[in-house]
Amino acid sequence: MVMGDPESFDADLQSARHFWALLQSACLAGHAERLTHVRGECMCLNGWHDAAASSLAKYHGSFSSLRQLSLHFTPQMQSSGGKATHIAAIIARAPSLRSLDLSFGSRGREDRKHVLSFSKLVGPDVQLHHLRSLSIDGLATPEVRMRDGLRAFRGTLRSLELADMSFCPGYWVLFFRFLSKEMTLDHVKLYGGLGNYFDEEWVARDERQSPLPALAGASARDSRKYLVYRIERFITGRGRYPDPFTPRKKRDGDLKKYGYSLPWAFKQDRSWYHSDTVWHAREWENK
């Protein structure tokens, strides 16, 4: 079942309603347990939530055959965790889920990230013993909740993609070390703005904010030197690759020199840099 492609707010709202009209029809006709793929795109989260409230109330069964769930919502102002209730309800009823793709469409806007705990989307009691791929875009969540959620999938999860996310609170560098040490990922991709509302405001593979294309035209050999690839290799390398961020004690003058002050030494480049030093990207032109 697939829904998508509207262009306006009204269309986003209609897309959300149509999504639930189709899903409810499948449920009431007794086909819900045979659904294997469900995807919705360009949907208004508020409208989706309102439509879900009435539709799910009429269905008490499971989505036992569901393998792939992909829900993409359009950018809106910040939303409370209550909007995750029905997303979580579908996930909880899909024990065979292999791929989960959730996008809240922040487009880099901090005021449009949806602030809620990852545990509100995937509860601690939810059993997903087959989940291999997870993709999340536009979410703000406590780092500790994200860690707890991922630990539950440690035995099966092999692919992780994160874009335009914030930890509140938390640290991305420490999170990467957690992923490297405690998870067994084969594929990791990091995109857009990754921050913590405090001192980490990273920009990864983002041509929207950099005066230079992030990795355009880079050969496979050249790409190995870029920081974002070194971070991803560190996470998936199972100890074969060094941590790109090394601890340091002396930070005097960093705030004035670089625009940030962090307890790690690293060499930023156009693939991964601190957002306060966008101006510095001009120096990468000939590198």
HELIX and SHEET records of a PDB file:
HELIX    1   1 PHE A    9  LEU A   28  1                                  20    
HELIX    2   2 ALA A   32  ARG A   34  5                                   3    
HELIX    3   3 LEU A   45  ALA A   57  1                                  13    
HELIX    4   4 GLY A   81  ALA A   84  5                                   4    
HELIX    5   5 THR A   85  ALA A   92  1                                   8    
HELIX    6   6 GLU A  110  ARG A  112  5                                   3    
HELIX    7   7 PHE A  118  LEU A  121  1                                   4    
HELIX    8   8 GLU A  143  ARG A  151  1                                   9    
HELIX    9   9 TRP A  172  GLU A  182  1                                  11    
HELIX   10  10 ALA A  220  SER A  223  1                                   4    
HELIX   11  11 LEU A  227  THR A  236  1                                  10    
HELIX   12  12 ASP A  254  TYR A  258  1                                   5    
HELIX   13  13 SER A  275  TRP A  284  5                                  10    
SHEET    1   A 8 VAL A   2  MET A   3  0                                        
SHEET    2   A 8 HIS A  37  MET A  43  1                                        
SHEET    3   A 8 GLN A  68  PHE A  73  1                                        
SHEET    4   A 8 SER A  99  SER A 103  1                                        
SHEET    5   A 8 SER A 133  ASP A 137  1                                        
SHEET    6   A 8 SER A 159  PHE A 167  1                                        
SHEET    7   A 8 LEU A 139  THR A 141  1                                        
SHEET    8   A 8 HIS A 114  VAL A 115  1                                        
SHEET    1   B 9 VAL A   2  MET A   3  0                                        
SHEET    2   B 9 HIS A  37  MET A  43  1                                        
SHEET    3   B 9 GLN A  68  PHE A  73  1                                        
SHEET    4   B 9 SER A  99  SER A 103  1                                        
SHEET    5   B 9 SER A 133  ASP A 137  1                                        
SHEET    6   B 9 SER A 159  PHE A 167  1                                        
SHEET    7   B 9 HIS A 187  GLY A 195  1                                        
SHEET    8   B 9 GLU A 201  ALA A 204 -1                                        
SHEET    9   B 9 TRP A 272  HIS A 274 -1                                        
SHEET    1   C 2 THR A 246  PRO A 247  0                                        
SHEET    2   C 2 TRP A 264  ALA A 265 -1                                        
END                                                                             
